[in-house]
Amino acid sequence: MIAAGPIMSYAANRKGNEKMRVALVGTGIRGVRMFGRELLEDYGQYVDLVGICDQNPGRLKFAREYIQPTVAAFTDLEKMLADTRPEWLIVTTWDWEHHNNIITGMKNGCNIICEKPLTIDEDKAEMILQAQKKYDKEVIVTFNYRWVPHRAKLKELLMNKTIGDLTAVEFHWHITHDHLKRYMQRWHAERNRGGSLWVHKSTHHFDLLNWWLDSDPVEVFAYADLERFGPQGPFRGVNCRNCAHTNECPYHWDITENELLRKLYTDNEHHDGYIRDNCVFRKQIDIYDKHSAIIKYANNVQVNYSLTGDSNYEGFWIALNGTKGRIEGKEGGWHGRDDGQDWHMQLIGRDPEVISVPRAEGGHWGGDPLLMDKIFKDPAQADPLHQSAGTRDGIMSILVGVAARKSADSGKPIRIADLTSIKPQARRPAAT
């Protein structure tokens, strides 16, 4: 059977000052920082990092020096798990390898903490689902967007039926040219590695929708296109730092000017061929830069969603319509300026109301420290807004993106129930 919920068993069994034994696989930027150096700096009294693992020996060597020179380092995951016996395995590898590392961890007795997305397609999702049933291990998906106070306030309002029962939602997300450029330079631009931005990026947004609506998606119809990047480009080079078009390319970026990225990536790319600053016009790019979808939920809510990368605007705008009224809100602004932390509510027959949310410190609009506190500092703390996320949450979020990708390719609506053994429900089950 699937475990009852993320970190519940661990919280119940934790004794006194006993530290959480964790290991890390994947020493990219998120691994070495959020779940490496910063984890030990902020939660060292609660966590014992017993090992780190990466297939790239050069990056692994630097990661060890950067995180903690005394931590045990391995290029083989099975050996690390056998030698260090962690309780939890933190997975921050390439997206297309998440499922292999998750399953290997569970097979070797570990509970799992995985960055988003949980995986990139329905087949890998089903493999994770079946492995969890077999090994009965807990899985936490680190959906830090749920923990942002501004977004948590909306969840509270919806749980309290402030605008009644939801009927329709408009949700539009924008990322800047520079933000999108970073995806196009990396492996994320190849759908067999990152699942396309429908999965890698939008999984955040689809999880928010699933969580806010407290229901499962049942069908998706989508359009998408690639207009600016990849084969559409006017010229192309090998990579940004060695390009003959530096002066004419609006996306030129010299990775070697960033010491951390240089030491972590470019100094070690000869080991595995991972280029961090690929040309944004290379012909291998096969994802989209504009996305629009209609999502129907099991509770009969209809959602209009878009992700736009061809913009200088970073942030989102959302409007939720219910039987008693409407809530609108936004985050972000032009050129990354954050000029919105309010919710604007209009109840039927009432004057408009502004609900202000205090700004929070920390990464991802204040969501990161709250998420990390829950996982590592106080896993037994109450979770009244159901912000903790598990396997089912991770799978349902990626399935919306998978369905959107399939729909954009085929021109047909895609049913979520046809993708994995999970059957959508009008009311989401508790996190598992």
Secondary structure, DSSP 8 states (H G I E B T S, - for coil): ---SSTTHHHHHH--TT--EEEEEE--SHHHHIIIIIHHHHHHTTTEEEEEEE-S-HHHHHHHHHHH-TTS-EES-HHHHHHHH--SEEEE-S-GGGHHHHHHHHHHTT-EEEE-S-S-SSHHHHHHHHHHHHHH---EEE--GGGG-HHHHHHHHHHHTTTT-SEEEEEEEEEEEHHHHHHHHHSGGGSHHHH--HHHHTHHHHHHHHHHHHTS-EEEEEEEEE--SSGGGSS---SBGGG-TTTTT-TT---GGGSHHHHHHTGGGHHHH---SSB-TT-TT--S-SEEEEEEEETTS-EEEEEEEEEESEEEEEEEEEESSEEEEEEEEEETT-----EEEEEETTS--EEEE-----STTTTHHHHHHIIIII-TTS--TT-----HHHHHHHHHHHHHHHHHHHHSS-EEGGGTSS----SS-----
